[in-house]
Amino acid sequence: MHTVLGANGPIGEELTRELYRSFTHDIRLVSRNPKKIHDTDQLAKADLTDPEATNRAVKGSEIAYLTVGLPMDSQLWEQQFPAMMRNVIDACAKYGTKLVFFDNTYMYPGTTTPQTESTRFEPNGRKGRVRAQIATMLLRAMNAGTINALICRAPEFYGPGKTKSLTNSLVFDRIKADKRPLVPVSAKTARSLIWIPDASRAMALIGNTPDAYGQTWHLPVDPHRPTYAEMIETAAQITGRRIRYTVLPLAAFRIGGRFIGQLKEVQELLPRYRGDNIFDTSKFTARFPDFTVTSYRKGITKILG
């Protein structure tokens, strides 16, 4: 049994599809209101902040994949993510279940220094501190031998469907709607974005590779790392129309954050948009050289198609 904890989000859905395609049809989908993707999927309702509900969700699982996402709300993150992680670690330890944790880069410093699996945690705000806390919680359990687990870490998403990220909402979704894209902070800095289906395929692969456990893995991205100006030019070539864009400076987010909660919540992430963002995935590439990464051109074509 492979169990996806947080199955209704874009990562969980794509992960479920890849597990079914390549590894097993014995899949349990867990969320507050889970929905089947395949006829054979098992559904389990659970609030992972409840220890007993988490135990029931994990029981009988060979591997559990923790892919839960929460709205961009610092207080909610502080209240729920540590409780979820503690409950999932305890449940996996109790039942001998391996854990694959899908993580982000919020805890990394917002500098131009390339990010590797050994980059130190230097969070710049409340959400980053929460992510550092729960990753550290899991690393300690792994190092203590309490649990057999691994961490899959991904940078900002871009992708099809209900993908949520600054890049999708401000740039690609607006281009698709024939609106002027809004570029956060700078159009001239290199970006590391991960195509959501690639992230989920890679996570399934790592989770089903026994010698990958006990480690942190950066999930694969297209190594070309274009700027927003280059991405928008690619979109212009694909759509056959000229696309003008507006750069939103830091001040725009600060002012807007006084009135719009979502703009306030993203401010801690903005320093990483001022300079090049280099997410190093060489460890994954060396271990899994046959994995095919979706190019930015192909990804943007799919989004705008």
Phi, psi and chi 1 to 4 in degrees:
 res  aa     phi    psi   chi1   chi2   chi3   chi4
   1 MET       -  126.6  171.9   72.3   68.6      -
   2 HIS  -109.8  128.2  -71.5 -144.2      -      -
   3 THR  -116.8  127.7  -64.6      -      -      -
   4 VAL  -102.4  112.6 -179.0      -      -      -
   5 LEU   -93.7  110.9  -55.7  170.3      -      -
   6 GLY    96.1   51.5      -      -      -      -
   7 ALA   -81.7  -12.3      -      -      -      -
   8 ASN   -90.1   -9.8  -77.6    1.0      -      -
   9 GLY   -79.1  169.6      -      -      -      -
  10 PRO   -60.8  -37.8   17.4  -28.8      -      -
  11 ILE   -66.9  -47.3  -71.0  -67.9      -      -
  12 GLY   -61.5  -40.1      -      -      -      -
  13 GLU   -66.1  -46.5  -72.1 -175.5   -1.3      -
  14 GLU   -66.7  -36.1  -68.6  -69.0  -18.7      -
  15 LEU   -61.2  -45.3  170.7   63.3      -      -
  16 THR   -59.3  -42.7  -59.6      -      -      -
  17 ARG   -61.9  -42.2  -66.8 -173.2  179.7   97.4
  18 GLU   -71.0  -39.4  179.6   60.6   18.6      -
  19 LEU   -58.9  -43.8  -69.4  174.1      -      -
  20 TYR   -65.8  -41.8 -173.0   90.1      -      -
  21 ARG   -65.8  -41.7  -83.7 -167.7  -58.9  -95.8
  22 SER  -117.1  -16.6  -57.0      -      -      -
  23 PHE  -132.4  -45.1  -61.8  101.5      -      -
  24 THR  -162.7  151.5 -178.4      -      -      -
  25 HIS  -101.9    0.3  -70.4 -175.4      -      -
  26 ASP   -92.7   83.5 -167.4   10.2      -      -
  27 ILE  -125.6  133.5  -59.0  171.0      -      -
  28 ARG  -111.6  129.3  178.3 -172.9  -65.0  155.8
  29 LEU  -106.7  124.6  -56.2 -177.9      -      -
  30 VAL  -121.3  127.5  179.0      -      -      -
  31 SER  -166.8 -175.6   70.8      -      -      -
  32 ARG   -67.6  -33.8  -67.9  177.5 -174.4  -93.8
  33 ASN  -142.1   74.0  -67.5  -71.0      -      -
  34 PRO   -69.8  151.8   27.4  -35.3      -      -
  35 LYS  -131.9  140.1  -63.5  178.1  177.6   61.3
  36 LYS   -68.4  143.6  -76.4 -170.9  175.2 -175.2
  37 ILE  -105.7  -35.9  -64.2  174.9      -      -
  38 HIS  -122.9  154.8  -46.7  100.2      -      -
  39 ASP   -59.7  -30.7  -70.0  -18.4      -      -
  40 THR   -84.9   -6.6   55.5      -      -      -
  41 ASP   -61.7  138.3  -66.4  -18.9      -      -
  42 GLN   -95.5  141.1  -60.3  179.1   28.6      -
  43 LEU  -111.9  140.2  -57.3 -177.4      -      -
  44 ALA  -141.5  120.9      -      -      -      -
  45 LYS   -81.4  133.7  -69.9 -173.3  177.2 -177.2
  46 ALA  -160.1  142.2      -      -      -      -
  47 ASP  -101.7  110.4  175.1   -3.9      -      -
  48 LEU   -72.5   -4.8  -62.9 -178.2      -      -
  49 THR   -81.7   -5.3   63.6      -      -      -
  50 ASP  -101.4  116.5  178.2  -19.1      -      -
  51 PRO   -58.6  -42.9  -22.8   32.8      -      -
  52 GLU   -68.1  -39.9  -70.2  -54.8  -44.6      -
  53 ALA   -64.1  -37.3      -      -      -      -
  54 THR   -66.1  -42.0  -54.0      -      -      -
  55 ASN   -58.0  -45.9  -78.1  -17.9      -      -
  56 ARG   -63.6  -37.1  -69.2 -167.8  -62.7  -90.4
  57 ALA   -67.8  -35.4      -      -      -      -
  58 VAL   -88.6  -29.9  170.3      -      -      -
  59 LYS   -51.4  131.8 -174.6  177.3 -179.4  179.8
  60 GLY    86.1    2.5      -      -      -      -
  61 SER   -92.1  135.8  -55.3      -      -      -
  62 GLU   -76.2  -45.1  176.3 -170.6   -4.0      -
  63 ILE  -133.3  135.7  -55.6  174.3      -      -
  64 ALA  -114.7  137.5      -      -      -      -
  65 TYR  -113.2  115.9  -55.4   81.5      -      -
  66 LEU   -93.9  105.1 -178.2   55.3      -      -
  67 THR  -123.5   19.8   67.4      -      -      -
  68 VAL   -62.6  134.5  173.5      -      -      -
  69 GLY  -118.0  153.4      -      -      -      -
  70 LEU  -128.4  155.9  -69.7  173.8      -      -
  71 PRO   -57.2  157.1  -22.4   32.5      -      -
  72 MET   -72.1   82.6  -69.5  -75.6  -79.6      -
  73 ASP  -143.7  107.9 -178.6  -40.8      -      -
  74 SER   -57.9  -43.2  -64.0      -      -      -
  75 GLN   -63.8  -41.4 -175.9  173.8   -2.4      -
  76 LEU   -63.3  -42.1 -171.8   66.9      -      -
  77 TRP   -60.6  -45.5  -76.1   34.0      -      -
  78 GLU   -63.6  -34.3  -69.7  163.5  -11.6      -
  79 GLN   -77.8  -36.5  -67.9  171.6  -15.9      -
  80 GLN  -107.8  -40.7  -64.6 -164.7    9.8      -
  81 PHE   -61.5  -45.9  -90.3  137.4      -      -
  82 PRO   -62.3  -38.8  -25.1   36.4      -      -
  83 ALA   -64.4  -42.6      -      -      -      -
  84 MET   -60.4  -46.9  -70.9 -178.4 -172.1      -
  85 MET   -63.1  -44.2  179.5   59.0   80.1      -
  86 ARG   -60.7  -44.9  172.0   47.8   54.1 -158.1
  87 ASN   -65.3  -40.0  -67.6  -20.4      -      -
  88 VAL   -68.7  -43.2  170.0      -      -      -
  89 ILE   -58.3  -47.0  -70.3  172.9      -      -
  90 ASP   -62.6  -42.3  -70.7  -13.5      -      -
  91 ALA   -66.8  -43.3      -      -      -      -
  92 CYS   -65.5  -38.8  -72.1      -      -      -
  93 ALA   -64.7  -40.3      -      -      -      -
  94 LYS   -63.6  -41.0  179.8  176.2 -178.8  177.7
  95 TYR  -103.7    3.8  -63.2  113.8      -      -
  96 GLY    68.0   31.1      -      -      -      -
  97 THR   -90.5  133.6  -61.2      -      -      -
  98 LYS   -75.1  145.9  -68.0 -173.7  -73.8 -171.3
  99 LEU  -120.4  131.3  177.0   61.8      -      -
 100 VAL  -114.9  116.3  176.8      -      -      -
 101 PHE  -104.9  123.2  173.5   45.6      -      -
 102 PHE   -88.7  116.5 -178.2   77.2      -      -
 103 ASP  -119.1  166.1 -160.2    8.6      -      -
 104 ASN  -119.1 -169.9   63.9   29.4      -      -
 105 THR  -109.7   16.7   62.5      -      -      -
 106 TYR   -58.5  -27.0  -76.2   27.6      -      -
 107 MET   -84.2   -7.4   75.7  -67.4  -69.6      -
 108 TYR   -78.4  152.7  -76.9  165.0      -      -
 109 PRO   -66.7  145.4   22.8  -32.4      -      -
 110 GLY   -86.2   58.4      -      -      -      -
 111 THR  -116.6  177.2   67.2      -      -      -
 112 THR   -88.0   -1.3   58.3      -      -      -
 113 THR   -65.3  130.7  -58.5      -      -      -
 114 PRO   -55.0  138.6  -28.4   36.8      -      -
 115 GLN   -93.9  126.1  -59.9  164.6  -15.6      -
 116 THR  -122.1  176.3   70.0      -      -      -
 117 GLU   -62.8  -18.9  -72.5   84.7   -8.8      -
 118 SER  -100.0    5.8   60.7      -      -      -
 119 THR   -59.8  133.8  -66.0      -      -      -
 120 ARG   -71.7  149.2  -66.9 -175.5   60.7  178.5
 121 PHE   -78.3  122.5  -63.4  169.1      -      -
 122 GLU  -140.1   70.7  -64.1  180.0   17.9      -
 123 PRO   -64.5  150.3   21.5  -31.8      -      -
 124 ASN  -109.6   11.3 -171.9   46.7      -      -
 125 GLY  -177.6 -175.3      -      -      -      -
 126 ARG   -64.0  -44.1  -66.6  169.0   65.6 -175.3
 127 LYS   -67.5  -38.2  -71.5  179.9  -68.8  -61.0
 128 GLY   -63.0  -38.5      -      -      -      -
 129 ARG   -65.7  -37.0  -73.8 -168.8  -73.1  -88.2
 130 VAL   -64.5  -45.2  171.4      -      -      -
 131 ARG   -64.0  -38.4  -61.3  -56.4  -59.8 -162.7
 132 ALA   -63.4  -40.0      -      -      -      -
 133 GLN   -62.3  -47.3  177.4 -173.3   -4.3      -
 134 ILE   -75.4  -33.4   62.7  175.5      -      -
 135 ALA   -65.7  -41.8      -      -      -      -
 136 THR   -64.6  -38.8  -60.0      -      -      -
 137 MET   -57.6  -45.6 -169.7 -174.7  -57.1      -
 138 LEU   -70.0  -42.2  178.9   54.8      -      -
 139 LEU   -59.2  -39.9  -73.3  167.7      -      -
 140 ARG   -65.0  -40.8  -73.3  173.5  176.6  165.6
 141 ALA   -65.8  -38.0      -      -      -      -
 142 MET   -64.6  -46.4  -68.6  161.5   60.0      -
 143 ASN   -67.2  -29.5  -68.0  -24.2      -      -
 144 ALA   -80.5   -8.8      -      -      -      -
 145 GLY    79.2   13.4      -      -      -      -
 146 THR   -69.6  -30.8  -56.2      -      -      -
 147 ILE  -148.8  146.4 -175.2  174.4      -      -
 148 ASN   -96.4  107.7 -167.9   15.1      -      -
 149 ALA  -146.3  169.1      -      -      -      -
 150 LEU  -147.7  160.4   61.6   84.7      -      -
 151 ILE  -116.7  127.9  -63.9  172.9      -      -
 152 CYS  -107.4  120.6  -68.8      -      -      -
 153 ARG  -115.1  137.9 -172.6  161.5  -71.1  139.2
 154 ALA  -131.8  147.2      -      -      -      -
 155 PRO   -81.6 -161.6   33.2  -35.1      -      -
 156 GLU   -60.4  140.7 -176.9 -179.2   -9.3      -
 157 PHE   -78.7  154.0  -57.9  155.4      -      -
 158 TYR  -144.7  153.5   83.3  113.3      -      -
 159 GLY   167.3 -174.2      -      -      -      -
 160 PRO   -84.4  175.2   32.9  -35.9      -      -
 161 GLY    62.8 -130.0      -      -      -      -
 162 LYS   -93.2   26.4   56.7 -175.4  179.1 -178.2
 163 THR   -57.9  132.5  -58.6      -      -      -
 164 LYS  -118.8  123.1  -65.7  179.7 -179.6  179.2
 165 SER  -167.1  165.7   68.3      -      -      -
 166 LEU   -59.7  -43.2  -87.0 -177.7      -      -
 167 THR   -65.1  -44.2  -62.4      -      -      -
 168 ASN   -65.0  -48.4 -107.9   59.9      -      -
 169 SER   -73.1  -37.3   60.1      -      -      -
 170 LEU   -90.2  -27.1  -64.4 -178.7      -      -
 171 VAL  -111.1  -71.1  179.3      -      -      -
 172 PHE   -70.2  -40.9  -64.2  128.1      -      -
 173 ASP   -62.8  -36.6  -71.2   -9.0      -      -
 174 ARG   -72.5  -37.8  -68.3 -178.7   63.5   86.4
 175 ILE   -62.6  -44.2  -68.0  173.0      -      -
 176 LYS   -61.7  -33.4 -170.6  170.0 -176.1  177.9
 177 ALA   -87.1    9.6      -      -      -      -
 178 ASP    61.6   37.9 -158.2   17.4      -      -
 179 LYS  -114.1  159.5  -62.4  179.0 -179.9  178.1
 180 ARG   -68.4  125.8  179.2 -174.0  -73.2 -110.2
 181 PRO   -69.1  149.4   20.6  -29.3      -      -
 182 LEU  -114.7  115.7  -55.1  173.7      -      -
 183 VAL   -94.5  124.9  171.8      -      -      -
 184 PRO   -72.3  116.8   22.7  -29.4      -      -
 185 VAL    73.4  -54.6 -175.4      -      -      -
 186 SER  -151.7  138.4  172.9      -      -      -
 187 ALA   -95.3    0.8      -      -      -      -
 188 LYS  -114.8    6.0  -61.7 -179.6 -180.0  179.8
 189 THR  -102.0  146.0   57.8      -      -      -
 190 ALA   -70.2  136.9      -      -      -      -
 191 ARG  -115.0  144.5  -47.0  -47.5  -50.7  155.4
 192 SER  -110.6  107.0  -67.3      -      -      -
 193 LEU  -117.9  146.3  -55.6  176.0      -      -
 194 ILE  -113.3  132.1 -167.2  163.2      -      -
 195 TRP   -73.7  121.7  179.9 -112.7      -      -
 196 ILE   -54.8  -45.8  -83.6 -167.0      -      -
 197 PRO   -60.0  -33.7  -27.4   37.9      -      -
 198 ASP   -64.3  -43.2  -74.8   -1.9      -      -
 199 ALA   -58.9  -44.3      -      -      -      -
 200 SER   -71.3  -40.2  -63.8      -      -      -
 201 ARG   -61.5  -43.2  -74.5 -167.0  -57.6  116.4
 202 ALA   -67.2  -38.8      -      -      -      -
 203 MET   -65.0  -41.7 -178.5  164.6   51.0      -
 204 ALA   -61.8  -41.7      -      -      -      -
 205 LEU   -63.6  -49.0  174.9   59.4      -      -
 206 ILE   -62.8  -43.3  -64.7  171.0      -      -
 207 GLY   -64.4  -20.5      -      -      -      -
 208 ASN  -107.0   22.3  -74.1  -84.8      -      -
 209 THR  -115.9  102.5  -58.5      -      -      -
 210 PRO   -54.2  -38.8  -29.6   37.2      -      -
 211 ASP   -80.0    2.4   64.8   10.0      -      -
 212 ALA   -83.8  -12.3      -      -      -      -
 213 TYR   -74.1  156.5  -79.3   79.8      -      -
 214 GLY    81.7   14.2      -      -      -      -
 215 GLN  -137.0  166.0  -56.1  175.2   58.2      -
 216 THR  -104.5  138.4  -63.5      -      -      -
 217 TRP  -128.0  130.1  -65.0   86.0      -      -
 218 HIS   -81.9  126.8  -83.3 -172.5      -      -
 219 LEU   -75.9  153.6  -63.1  176.5      -      -
 220 PRO   -75.7  142.1   27.9  -35.9      -      -
 221 VAL  -129.7  158.8  -59.6      -      -      -
 222 ASP   -60.8  121.6 -179.1  -18.1      -      -
 223 PRO   -71.9   -4.0   27.5  -35.4      -      -
 224 HIS   -75.1  -27.2  -66.9   94.6      -      -
 225 ARG    48.3   72.4  -59.3 -176.3  179.6   86.8
 226 PRO   -74.9  164.0   29.8  -36.1      -      -
 227 THR   -82.9  168.7   65.5      -      -      -
 228 TYR   -62.8  -37.8  -81.4  120.3      -      -
 229 ALA   -59.3  -40.5      -      -      -      -
 230 GLU   -70.4  -38.6  -69.9  168.1  -21.0      -
 231 MET   -63.6  -41.1  -75.8 -173.9  -95.0      -
 232 ILE   -68.9  -35.4  -67.6  169.2      -      -
 233 GLU   -64.6  -39.4  174.5   56.1   29.5      -
 234 THR   -61.2  -43.3  -63.1      -      -      -
 235 ALA   -62.0  -37.2      -      -      -      -
 236 ALA   -64.4  -40.8      -      -      -      -
 237 GLN   -65.1  -38.7  -65.7  169.3    8.9      -
 238 ILE   -69.1  -42.7  -67.9  166.7      -      -
 239 THR   -85.7  -17.3   59.7      -      -      -
 240 GLY    73.3   23.8      -      -      -      -
 241 ARG  -135.8  155.4   56.4 -172.3  172.8   87.2
 242 ARG   -74.8  133.9 -174.3  178.3 -176.8 -175.1
 243 ILE  -123.4  113.2  -58.4  175.1      -      -
 244 ARG   -88.9  151.2  -62.0  180.0 -178.1  -86.8
 245 TYR  -135.4  161.6   61.1   85.9      -      -
 246 THR  -120.5  131.7  -62.7      -      -      -
 247 VAL   -89.0  126.9  175.1      -      -      -
 248 LEU   -92.8  111.3  -63.5  179.0      -      -
 249 PRO   -72.4  168.2   27.7  -33.9      -      -
 250 LEU   -55.1  -37.5  -72.9  169.5      -      -
 251 ALA   -61.0  -34.0      -      -      -      -
 252 ALA   -64.9  -38.0      -      -      -      -
 253 PHE   -71.2  -38.1  -73.8   91.7      -      -
 254 ARG   -65.2  -44.5  -75.7 -164.5  -65.6  -92.7
 255 ILE   -68.0  -46.0  -65.7  169.4      -      -
 256 GLY   -63.7  -31.0      -      -      -      -
 257 GLY   -65.8  -18.1      -      -      -      -
 258 ARG   -71.0  -22.2  -61.8  173.8 -173.3  171.8
 259 PHE  -119.3  -24.2  -49.9  100.4      -      -
 260 ILE  -120.7  114.6  -57.7  172.0      -      -
 261 GLY   -57.4  -39.8      -      -      -      -
 262 GLN   -64.2  -36.6 -170.6  172.6    9.6      -
 263 LEU   -67.4  -36.0  -68.9 -178.5      -      -
 264 LYS   -64.4  -39.6 -178.6  178.7  179.9 -178.9
 265 GLU   -68.0  -27.9  -70.2  -71.0  -12.1      -
 266 VAL   -87.5   -6.7  -57.7      -      -      -
 267 GLN   -61.2  -33.4  -73.0 -173.6   50.9      -
 268 GLU   -66.8  -18.4   70.0  179.0   80.8      -
 269 LEU   -89.8  -14.4  -55.0  177.0      -      -
 270 LEU   -66.4  -30.4  -64.2  178.6      -      -
 271 PRO   -54.8  -30.4  -29.5   36.9      -      -
 272 ARG   -74.3   -8.7   67.0 -171.5   60.6 -161.5
 273 TYR   -90.8  -10.0  -69.4   87.1      -      -
 274 ARG   -76.3  -26.9  -69.2 -176.2  -60.9 -165.9
 275 GLY  -132.5  178.2      -      -      -      -
 276 ASP   -59.6  138.6  -66.7  -15.9      -      -
 277 ASN  -112.5  105.6  176.2 -122.5      -      -
 278 ILE  -113.2  102.9  -52.6  -60.3      -      -
 279 PHE   -96.3  109.0 -177.2   78.2      -      -
 280 ASP   -83.0  122.6 -173.3  -50.5      -      -
 281 THR  -118.2   24.1   63.5      -      -      -
 282 SER   -66.2  -29.8   56.1      -      -      -
 283 LYS   -62.7  -46.4  176.5 -179.4  175.2  179.2
 284 PHE   -63.6  -45.3  178.0   92.5      -      -
 285 THR   -61.0  -38.8  -59.1      -      -      -
 286 ALA   -68.2  -37.3      -      -      -      -
 287 ARG   -81.0  -32.6  178.3   61.2 -178.2   82.4
 288 PHE  -126.8   67.9  -57.0  101.3      -      -
 289 PRO   -66.6  -17.4   24.5  -34.8      -      -
 290 ASP   -91.2   -1.5  -64.3  -30.1      -      -
 291 PHE   -71.6  128.8 -173.2   93.2      -      -
 292 THR   -94.2  121.3  -58.8      -      -      -
 293 VAL   -93.2  137.4  176.9      -      -      -
 294 THR   -71.9  127.7  -58.5      -      -      -
 295 SER   -71.1  156.6   69.5      -      -      -
 296 TYR   -60.9  -40.2  -74.3  105.3      -      -
 297 ARG   -60.8  -44.0  174.6  172.5  -74.7  -84.5
 298 LYS   -66.3  -41.4 -174.7  173.8 -179.2  179.4
 299 GLY   -64.3  -45.9      -      -      -      -
 300 ILE   -63.8  -38.0  -66.8  168.8      -      -
 301 THR   -60.4  -42.4  -60.7      -      -      -
 302 LYS   -66.3  -40.4  -73.2 -171.6  175.4 -178.1
 303 ILE   -62.9  -43.9  -67.0  172.4      -      -
 304 LEU   -87.8   -7.1  -59.7 -179.8      -      -
 305 GLY   -73.2      -      -      -      -      -
